[in-house]
Amino acid sequence: MKTLYGKIEVLSLMLVITLSTMALITIPQDNDVEANISDPDDYGYYWVDNKDPDPKVEYSWIDATTGGTKISDSMYSSYSYTTVSLPFNFTYYGNTYDTVYVTSRGYVSFVDTYVTTSYRKLPSSGSPHGTIAVYWAYPYYYRYTSGGIWTLSGTTSDGVRYFVVEWERGAYDLTYEAIFYETGEIKFQYKDTQATSSSYSNGGYTTVGIEDPTDTYGITYSYNQKIINNGLAILFTPYHPKVSVTLTDGHGSDGHVVLAGYRYYNLHVDVYLDGGVNRFKSLFLYFGEVSSYILIRYSFSSGLMNLSAINPENEYIKLDVLNSSFMSDGVTNWSFDLKVWFSPDFPLGGNLSVQYLILTSFAGVGMGEVPDVFFLENTYAFIGNMKAYVDPGNGWEEVSYNSWVRDRIPLRFTGQKLIYNCTQNDTLFPQVISPPNSAFYVMLVDENGVTCYDNSSSGREYDFILNTGSEGKSKVFEIRVGIIPGENVINKPSSFILRVDDDIPPPPSGFIIHADSFRDPQTEVDNDDELFLTWLKTADRLSGVRGYYINDTINLSNPQGIFVSGDNDRFVWNRSEEGEYNLFIWAEDRVGHLSKPVRAKILIDKDEVEFFDFVVGPMGVNGWITSTSPTCIIKVKDYGGSGVFGDTVEYQYSPGGLENMTDWIPADLFGVKDEFNVEIHPQLDDGPENYIKFRAMDFAGNGYTYSELFQLKVDSEPVGFRDIFPSTNVWWPSTTVTVNITLFDTTSGVDLNTIYYRYSKNNGINWTDWTKYTPEPGQIINDGREVHISIVLELPEGDQNLIQFRANDIAGNGVIESEKYVIKVNTKPNVIISSPESGAVFYENDVITFDASLTSDYDGDPLTFTWYDNNKPLSDRPSFETTLLVGEHVIRLEVYDGVHTVSKQIRISVNKTELPPPGVDKDNDGMEDRKEIIWGLDPTNPYDAELDSDGDLFTNREELENDTNPFDRAEHPTIQTTPETPEEKKPFLDLMGIMVLIVAGVIALLAIIVIYSWMLRRREQEEVLAEQEEDNLLEAGNIQAALPPPPVPTEAPPEGEAPPEGEIPPEQYPPEAPPEGYAPPEGFPEGAPPTQ
């Protein structure tokens, strides 16, 4: 059964607006709402029945036999009608009537008195017109049947007049009625649909429905369907109440957003009632799929409409009854302003549609959906990041996740604010919006379940302050939200782990002051303010060592000094004083606990040695060294002091980057001098990343003095050449050759001003002068470490072309010449026609040999041959034989090697052959020379006379004697049929007879096969034609020839007697003769159900 607007699901908000008036539609009693309502016809009438589920028509039988008028006594035939006046004007399909024609066959009409049993699906053209089929079928009611037809007038409790037509029992014991309401609605009710013949029970062979007087519009409830049961009620109505719902005070730039739990919102509801405002009874509004709902009832009391609210146990939605309002225009419209609040834990969100159901008092039922009324935001988000702070005594300090904190100090959590998720869209919302404090609260829960609450964090970041505690352990803190379901918060719950440290770290050990480096064994004296401190890292069992404080004074109550991170075990101190100098160090763990201090001392003497005059060789140019084993010289002095201690002079170097510095290497100097000349020969690598450094101490051992770090740029390799193209195995297709080559020097780079080239066209016998090449910017790669050269030259064909390049590098390693590269240029083919010779003369039918097989190509390209005769293609082979027509022939050969096309041309003549006179036989073979020439035989060959050139058992001589073609087997001399003497009989004629018999047998067998195949095809064609002819008869509607005649109908039973079960329904028997003046409608046999 189709529904008008589809199923209305169980929904979140159900607003029911009700008037205390009688209605034909009952109010739903539960939340599963689906209406059995038809689609309207084109005029607008539709039906509603009383079958489950709600809403449904109320079945309330009105007994017209009590207090009513029996009108069937005036009907003297089962094909009768009577005219009945209505107690009020009744509007039906836009027309108003005051009388109705009631028939004996279960239907009425306002315009037609025709009575028939030929029930039809409505609307249907032909009589009767304007049928209101309550139970239109064969069962009849008239004067002589039991029961009869009754009418009754009355008024409903709210003043609506009605008129009842009741068909009671009748010939088949069926009781049903039609109620006409003054409002224009029609209601069918069925008290007893169990006929004495089961064929007509429950709507069998019956039409239930209505149509307009013009048979244009109509709607069928049942057509020969057994769905009409006892207690069924069907209401036909033209009214279409409608509802619109609008959010008037939403959020966002479009005002379309409702924030769950934020405040009450105004929903403006307009109700249109085409039956008039006084017919309004109830309105149901549904939002979302939630089992709980709000029920609002409106009722008239002394002419006023009062509002009350019924709230469910789970208050997902609330209605502000006092601030909601309603009004009517007194004609067709009610309007309501409903103040609605959605709980913050509302289970649905997103774009919500409103579905509605309108119940009226005798003015139809309205169902529909108002799509996308508003966007309900019931999801939330924490913005920001959870942050933790501690106050060790000097203010709040932020601590990171899973970090250590000190025991017994204040701890604080903040950094996040709860907002409605959609308000993060800055296009719709200029700023984010937080839920009100009444909609949520925030909890901080630790690993022991201890909970802190922030009940007022709306519009701000939550804020929790507690204490770290005195126990050293890991503590876990998690943010949770109350009231709002956790799954509605799109962020995962924020958590924070902190570890509490309640222990003091041990002091560092092995604290030493070194004079000039961390490895310097001199720990007693130094000559400058730079002191190298080393110590052994200490360990802390909990938070670990954060670092170390270093100072030349100590005050543990207020530690001052330089702080060094805990991953260090050394530090350079840049302050000292002459004499004994003390330094102190103590450890601090990651939460601020301090260890005991440790002291170290050193004697300061500030005299120092000095390095100067560093030189290196051999030098190239531009600061580059051209040897990987250069000579490095530096001087070191200590004037006015204790002198340079030669044993301490050392150097270290790197053959490729600072990370590859060698250990310190002695310079092999001995003794003590004011000045040493230091000379070394380190092994370096090509490249700019070579470094060398020196150090030395004075004799007093005041510590090492270090030279500066010298950078040595080494390039010992000259320019290289690669990627020559075209290479030696490539033949260039043109004499205009583009030569490409790459010059490279991966260290200092190619000197762009030194690039030259030269070339030779005769294998080096003669060369051009060196020509300078200036590369374009795009040819210079990696700062000149690669240079791509491209030169265009005009070179002759062949492999005698050479080219050579030269260049220097930036470091000055000298000009380097490349090898001499061979440049091959593709050569043309050498075309040779060895046959025929130009000027040769041939005769008609001569076979001429064409031969160019001696043609060659120096560079070995595959060749393509094309012969032309007078510009017409002749052949594509190097050599071939053929005949030519009489005349002059220009023979042209084109040879193509993939690059070049070479053409050669000759001229030959073909003359017409001169025939000798009859009777001349120069070779005496019995055949005239004239005939031999005509038939293509050799007139100079005496041995071809006895040959059988076509294999027809006749010699060439016999063929020419009888003027037959010696080369055509089908043409031969006539066979002699006269008897011959034995000595004249030829053996070959016996063989010919046998062959003729064999051929005749084969031909006969083939003829039999062909005839048999033809007969089979003919039979198949006849069968196909017969099938096509039968199909054509069926398509033309002529089925008489293909189908057996219909069975002869049996005699109909007497009127009023039900046919036995399973037999043909009674309406297919001849019915009782209709009254004079009646005729069955065209196309429908009287008493037979129409074809569906």
MARTI-947280 format. One record per residue (C-alpha): residue in three letters; x, y negated, z negated. Coordinates in steps of 0.2 Angstrom, whole numbers, plus 5000, padded with zeros to 4 digits. Last residue first. Layout:
! MARTI-947280
ALAXYZ...
This chain:
! MARTI-947280
GLN496050305081THR494750385091PRO493050335086PRO492050445074ALA490550525083GLY488750485078GLU488350395095PRO489750415107PHE490850265107GLY491450175123GLU489950055124PRO489050035108PRO487550155105ALA485850085110TYR484450015100GLY482849945107GLU481750085100PRO482350155084PRO483850275084ALA483650455088GLU484350565073PRO486150605076PRO486950715090TYR488350805081GLN490050725079GLU489450625064PRO489250795055PRO491050825053ILE491650985063GLU491751135052GLY492951155038GLU491651155024PRO489851195030PRO488951045038ALA487850935026GLU486050935030GLY485250765030GLU484750775048PRO484650945055PRO486251035060ALA486950995077GLU487051135090THR488751185095PRO489851095107VAL490451185123PRO492351195123PRO493351075134PRO493951145151PRO495651215153LEU497051095157ALA498151065172ALA496851025186GLN495750925174ILE497250825168ASN496950685181GLY497550535170ALA498750475184GLU500250515174LEU499650695172LEU499350715191ASN501050645194ASP501850765182GLU501050915191GLU501650855208GLN503450835201GLU503351015194ALA502851075211LEU504150985220VAL505551055209GLU504951235212GLU504951205231GLN506651135230GLU507251285221ARG506551405234ARG507351305248ARG509051305239LEU508951495238MET508451515256TRP509951405262SER511151505252TYR510551665260ILE510651595278VAL512451535274ILE513051705268ILE512251795283ALA513051675295LEU514751695287LEU514651885289ALA514151865307ILE515651745310VAL516851875302GLY516152015313ALA516351915329VAL518151865324ILE518552055321LEU517752105338VAL518751965347MET520352025340ILE520052195345GLY519752135363MET521352035363LEU522352185359ASP521652275373LEU522052125385PHE523852125379PRO524152305386LYS523852255404LYS522852365415GLU523552375433GLU524152565432PRO522552615424THR521552535438GLU520652385433PRO518852355430THR518252175434THR518152055418GLN519751955421ILE520051825407THR519951645413PRO521651545411HIS521951455394GLU521351305384ALA520951345365ARG522851375362ASP523351195368PHE525151175372PRO525151265389ASN523751155395THR522751235409ASP523051205428ASN522851395432GLU524651405439LEU525251295425GLU524551415411GLU525151565420ARG526951495421ASN526851435402THR526451615398PHE524751675392LEU524451765375ASP523651605367GLY525251575357ASP525351385362SER527151385369ASP527051565377LEU528751575385GLU528951655402ALA529251495412ASP530451415399TYR531951505405PRO532351405421ASN532651245411THR532951095422PRO531151045424ASP530951045405LEU529151055399GLY528050895394TRP526450945404ILE526750815417ILE528550845419GLU528351035421LYS526950995433ARG528050895445ASP529551015443GLU528351155450MET528451315440GLY529051475447ASP530651465437ASN531751415452ASP532651275442LYS532451145456ASP530551185459VAL529951055471GLY528251105479PRO527350945475PRO528450785476PRO529450735461LEU528650625447GLU529550465442THR529550435422LYS528950255416ASN530450165408VAL530750135389SER531949985386ILE533049955371ARG533549795361ILE534449785344GLN534249685328LYS535149685311SER534349605295VAL535149595278THR534049565262HIS535049525246VAL534649545228GLY533849725226ASP534949795239TYR533749765254VAL534049825272GLU533049755286LEU533149845303ARG532449755319ILE532149845336VAL531549735350HIS530749845362GLU530449825381GLY529149935389VAL528450105390LEU527850165373LEU529050235361THR529450415355THR530150455337GLU531650515328PHE532150465310SER533650395300PRO533750275286ARG531950295282ASP530650155280SER529850175297LEU529050075312PRO528349915305LYS527749795318ASN528949645322ASN529249715340ASP529749875333TYR530249855315TRP531249965303THR531249945284PHE532650015274THR532850005255LEU534650015247PRO535150065229ASP536549955224GLY538350025224ASP539349865223TYR540049885241ASP538449925249SER538350045264THR537550075281LEU538150235289SER536450315288ALA535750185300ASP535150315313PHE533650295326THR533450445337ILE532350425352VAL531250565358ASP530950535377ASN529050535381GLU529250395394TYR531050365399PHE532450285389VAL533650135392ALA535050085379GLY535349895378SER535849895360GLU536450075355PRO535250195348SER535950255336SER537450205325ILE536550055317ILE537749985303VAL537149865290ASN538449815277PRO537449775261LYS537749595253THR538849585238ASN538449545220VAL539649435211LYS540849515198ILE541749405185VAL543349485179TYR543949415162LYS545749355160GLU546149385141SER545949235130GLU547349105127ILE547749045110VAL548348875105GLY549248865089ASN548748905070GLY548348725068ALA547148735053ILE545748665064ASP545848805076ASN546648805094ALA545848845111ARG546048935127PHE544849015140GLN545149125156ILE544049165171LEU544349285185ASN543449325202GLN544149465214ASP542649575211GLY541549525226GLU540449385232PRO541249215231LEU541049105215GLU540148935212LEU540348915193VAL539048865179ILE539848865161SER539048915145ILE540148905129HIS539448955112VAL540548895098GLU540648985081ARG541548925065GLY541148745072ASP540148695057ASN539148855056ILE538648855075ILE539148725088GLN538148765104GLY536648655099PRO537848505097GLU538448525115PRO540148585119THR541548485127TYR542548595139LYS544248535145THR544748605162TRP546448695164ASP546948675183THR546248805195TRP547048965198ASN547849045213ILE548449225215GLY547349275200ASN546149395208ASN545749285222LYS544349165216SER545249105200TYR544649015185ARG545148895171TYR544548855154TYR544948725140ILE544348705121THR545648595111ASN544548455106LEU543248565098ASP544548635085VAL543748795081GLY543348835062SER544448835047THR543949005041THR542849105053ASP543649055069PHE542549095084LEU542449065102THR540849135110ILE540749165129ASN539449125143VAL539749115162THR538349065173VAL538649115191THR538049025207THR538649155219SER537049255215PRO536549425208TRP537949445195TRP538649615195VAL538849675177ASN540049815171THR541449685168SER540349575157PRO539349435163PHE539449375150ILE540949365137ASP540349415119ARG541949375111PHE543549265109GLY544549225094VAL545449075087PRO547049095077GLU547149185060SER548149125045ASP546949005038VAL547248965019LYS546448815009LEU547348804992GLN546348724978PHE547448674963LEU546748684945GLU547648554935SER549048604924TYR548848684907THR549848644891TYR549948784880GLY550148774861ASN551248674849GLY552448814850ALA553948714845PHE554848764861ASP553548674871MET552148774879ALA551748814897ARG550248834909PHE550048844928LYS548448854939ILE548148914957TYR546548924967ASN546049004984GLU544248974990PRO544648885006GLY544749045016ASP546049175022ASP546649265007LEU548149234995GLN549649334989PRO550549214977HIS552349154981ILE553049064965GLU554248914962VAL554348824945ASN555648684943PHE555948674925GLU556248514915ASP556848464897LYS557548644896VAL557348794885GLY557848964890PHE557049084903LEU555949074918ASP555149224926ALA553549134931PRO552549244920ILE550849294926TRP549249244917ASP547849364922THR547149344940MET545649234945ASN544349324954GLU542849224948LEU543649064954GLY543449114972GLY544549214984PRO546349254981SER546349174964TYR547849114954GLN548649124937TYR550249044932GLU551549064917VAL552848954909THR552949024891ASP554649104893GLY555348944899PHE555048854882VAL554948674888GLY555848554877SER555748514858GLY555148334862GLY555848174870TYR555548234887ASP554448394889LYS554348434908VAL553548554921LYS553848544939ILE552848634953ILE553248734968CYS552048854978THR552848944993PRO551449025004SER551049205006THR549349205015SER550149085028THR549448945038ILE549048825024TRP547648695028GLY547648515023ASN547048455040VAL548548525048GLY549648675045MET550748685030PRO552048815026GLY552048765012VAL551548704995VAL551948554983PHE551548514965ASP552448364959PHE551948364940PHE551548474924GLU551848394907VAL552348464890GLU551548414873ASP551848314857LYS550248314846ASP550748414831ILE549248474821LEU549448614808ILE547948734808LYS546548784795ALA545048904794ARG543548904781VAL541949004779PRO540248944774LYS538849044765SER537349084776LEU535948974780HIS534049024783GLY533248914796VAL532049034805ARG533149104819ASP534549134807GLU535949004803ALA537749044801TRP539248954793ILE540848874799PHE542148764791LEU543648674799ASN545248614790TYR546748514797GLU548448514789GLY549448374797GLU548948254810GLU547048244812SER545948334824ARG544448314835ASN543848404851TRP543348574844VAL543148704858PHE542048844853ARG542049034852ASP540949184847ASN539349124856ASP537749214858GLY537149124842SER537048954849VAL538348824843PHE537848674832ILE539048534828GLY538948464811GLN537848424797PRO537048534784ASN536048444770SER536048544755LEU537448654762ASN538648504763ILE540348544770THR541648444780ASP542748474795ASN541148544804ILE540448694813TYR538648754812TYR538248924819GLY536849004829ARG535049074829VAL535649234821GLY534449374821SER532549374816LEU532749524805ARG534349624801ASP535449474804ALA537149504813THR538749404812LYS539849364828LEU541649374825TRP542549204826THR543449104838LEU543948914838PHE545048834851LEU545648664846GLU545748514857ASP546448364847ASP548248394853ASN549848464848ASP549448624840VAL550148734825GLU549748884815THR548548984827GLN549749014841PRO549149184848ASP548249084861ARG546849194868PHE545449064864SER546648934872ASP547848794867ALA548048794848HIS546948934841ILE545848904825ILE545249074818PHE543649124809GLY543749314807SER542049334798PRO540349254800PRO539249234785PRO537849354781PRO536049304786ILE534749254772ASP533049364772ASP531249324773ASP530849334791VAL529049334797ARG528649394815LEU527349314825ILE526149384838PHE524749284846SER523149334854SER521949254867PRO520449364871LYS520349384890ASN519649234898ILE517949244907VAL516949224891ASN515249304894GLU516049474890GLY516349424872PRO514449384869ILE514149204863ILE513649204845GLY515449214839VAL517049194848ARG518649274845ILE520449224844GLU521749354839PHE523249344827VAL524549484825LYS525849474811SER527549564812LYS528349594795GLY529449514781GLU528249474767SER528049304759GLY526649234769THR526549134785ASN525249014778LEU523648944786ILE523048804797PHE521748844811ASP521248714824TYR520048744839GLU520348624853ARG518948494855GLY517248464863SER516348584852SER517648644838SER516448634824ASN516248804816ASP518148844815TYR518249014805CYS519749104798THR519649294797VAL520749424788GLY520549584797ASN522249654792GLU523049624810ASP522449444809VAL520749364815LEU520549184820MET518749144823VAL517849024834TYR516048964833PHE514648964846ALA512948884851SER512648774836ASN514248684839PRO513748624856PRO514448714871SER515848614879ILE515748504895VAL517148474907GLN517348304916PRO516748224932PHE515748384935LEU515148434953THR516748404963ASP517748424947ASN517248614946GLN517948654928THR516148624923CYS515648794930ASN516448884915TYR515548804901ILE516948744889LEU517948824875LYS519548724870GLN521248794868GLY522848734860THR522748774842PHE523548884829ARG524448824813LEU525648894800PRO526248814784ILE527848894776ARG528149034764ASP529249144776ARG530149084791VAL529549114808TRP530149244821SER529549234839ASN528249354847TYR527449204857SER528349044855VAL528448924841GLU527948744841GLU528648634827TRP527548534815GLY528448414803ASN530048414793GLY529748544780PRO529748704789ASP528148664797VAL527548804809TYR526648784826ALA525748914836LYS524948884853MET523548964863ASN523448894880GLY522348774888ILE520548804894PHE519448934886ALA518048984897TYR516249014896THR514849104906ASN513049074904GLU512848944918LEU511048944925PHE510948874942PHE509248804946VAL507648834956ASP508548944968PRO507049024976VAL505248984971GLU504449164973GLY502649214976MET500949274969GLY499349184969VAL497649264965GLY495949214971ALA494649084967PHE493349174956SER494149124940THR495949114943LEU497549204940ILE499149134946LEU500749244947TYR502449174948GLN504249214953VAL505649084948SER507349104956LEU508949094947ASN510649044954GLY511949104942GLY511749184925LEU510949334916PRO511149394898PHE510749234889ASP512049234875PRO512049044874SER510149044873PHE509048964886TRP508048814881VAL506448754890LYS505448594889LEU503948624901ASP503248484911PHE501548554919SER500548504934TRP498848554939ASN498148524956THR496548554966VAL495348414962GLY495348354944ASP497148274946SER497748384932MET498948364917PHE500148454907SER501448424893SER502948504884ASN503648404869LEU502648484856VAL502848664863ASP504748654864LEU504948824873LYS506348944868ILE507249074878TYR508449224873GLU507449234857ASN507549414854GLU505949454844PRO504849374856ASN504049204855ILE502249164856ALA501848974860SER500248874858LEU499548734869ASN497748654868MET496748604883LEU495248484879GLY493448504884SER492848554867SER494248684866PHE495048734883SER496448854882TYR498248854887ARG499349004882ILE501249014883LEU502149174882ILE504049174880TYR504949324886SER506049474881SER506449614893VAL507649514903GLU507749524922GLY507849344928PHE506549204926TYR504649244927LEU503149124927PHE501449184924LEU499949064926SER498149094919LYS496349034922PHE496148894935ARG494448894943ASN494148714936VAL495648654946GLY494748694963GLY494748844974ASP496248784984LEU497248784968TYR498948704969VAL500048724953ASP501448604951VAL502848654938HIS504148534932LEU505448614922ASN506248504909TYR507848564900TYR508148594881ARG509948584876TYR511648664877GLY511248844873ALA511448904892LEU511948754903VAL510748724917VAL511448664933HIS510548584948GLY510748404945ASP511648384962SER513148294954GLY513148424940HIS511848444926GLY509948464926ASP508548344922THR507148374934LEU507248564937THR505848604950VAL504448734951SER503148754964VAL501648854963LYS500248914975PRO498448974974HIS497849054990TYR495949074991PRO495049175005THR494549324994PHE494049504996LEU493949594979ILE494049784978ALA493449894963LEU493650084962GLY492750164947ASN492450324957ASN493750344971ILE493950274988ILE495650344994LYS495150475006GLN495650385021ASN494550375037TYR494950185038SER495250105021TYR495549925016THR495349845033ILE495549665036GLY494749545048TYR494949405060THR494349385078ASP492749495078THR491749335081PRO490749355065ASP492249375054GLU492849545048ILE492749645032GLY493449815025VAL492949995021THR492750115035THR492250295033TYR492550465040GLY493250515022GLY493150375010ASN493150474994SER491850604999TYR491250605017SER491850765023SER491550845006SER489750845010THR488650814995ALA489650654993GLN490850624978THR491050434980ASP490050384964LYS490150214956TYR491150114969GLN491249924968PHE491549804982LYS491849614978ILE491549474989GLU492249294986GLY491449134993THR491249044976GLU489449084975TYR489949264972PHE489349404984ILE489349574975ALA489449734986GLU488849904979TYR489150094978THR488250254975LEU488450414986ASP487250554985TYR487350615003ALA485550565009GLY485450414998ARG486250394981GLU486050214977TRP486650074990GLU486849914979VAL486749744986VAL487149614972PHE487049424973TYR488149304962ARG488049144953VAL489549074944GLY489048994927ASP490449044915SER489549194909THR489149254926THR487549224934GLY486249344942SER485349404958LEU484949584961THR484749694977TRP484349874979ILE484550004993GLY483850184990GLY483750324978SER483250484987THR482950475005TYR481250445014ARG481250255014TYR483050225020TYR484850265015TYR486150345027PRO487750445026TYR488650425043ALA489950305038TRP490150115033TYR490550115015VAL490649925010ALA490949875028ILE490549685029THR490349685048GLY490449515057HIS489849585073PRO488949755075SER489249765089GLY490749745100SER492549695096SER493349775081PRO494149685066LEU494149805057LYS494449995060ARG492850075067TYR491350165061SER490250235074THR488750265063THR487750125071VAL486449985066TYR486449825076THR485649675065ASP487149555068VAL487549385061PHE487749385042SER488149565042VAL487949715030TYR488749885029GLY488350055021ARG487350145035SER485550095030THR485949915035VAL485749745025TYR485649595036VAL486049435026THR485149265023ASP485749095017TYR487349075027THR488848955028ASN490248975041GLY492048945037TYR492549135037TYR491049165025THR490249025014PHE488649085005ASN487248965002PHE486249024986PRO484849144981LEU485149244997SER483749295008VAL483749475014THR483449545031THR483149735033TYR484049865043SER483650035050TYR484550175059SER484150305046SER482350265050TYR480850195041MET481650045032SER480449945022ASP480650055007SER482450015007ILE482349844999LYS482149894981THR482249734971GLY483249724954GLY482849724936THR483749894933THR484149974950ALA485449834953ASP486649904939ILE488149794939TRP489749894937SER491249804930TYR492849844938GLU494149704935VAL495249674949LYS497049704946PRO498649624940ASP499249744936PRO499949914941ASP498850004944LYS497250014954ASN495949874952ASP495949814970VAL496549644978TRP496049604996TYR496549465008TYR495649335018GLY496749195026TYR496149175044ASP497549265051ASP497249415039PRO498049405023ASP499349545017SER498649655005ILE498749644986ASN499049794974ALA500049684962GLU501649724953VAL502049674935ASP503049784923ASN503149664908ASP501549724899GLN499749684898PRO499549594914ILE497949474914THR496449544923ILE495849474940LEU493949434942ALA494049294930MET493049234915THR493649074907SER494749044892LEU496148954902THR497849024902ILE499648974906VAL500849114904LEU502749074905MET503749234906LEU505549204905SER506749344908LEU505949454921VAL505349634923GLU505149634942ILE503849554953LYS503649674968GLY503249614985TYR502349454990LEU500749514996THR500949694993LYS500849835005MET500050005000
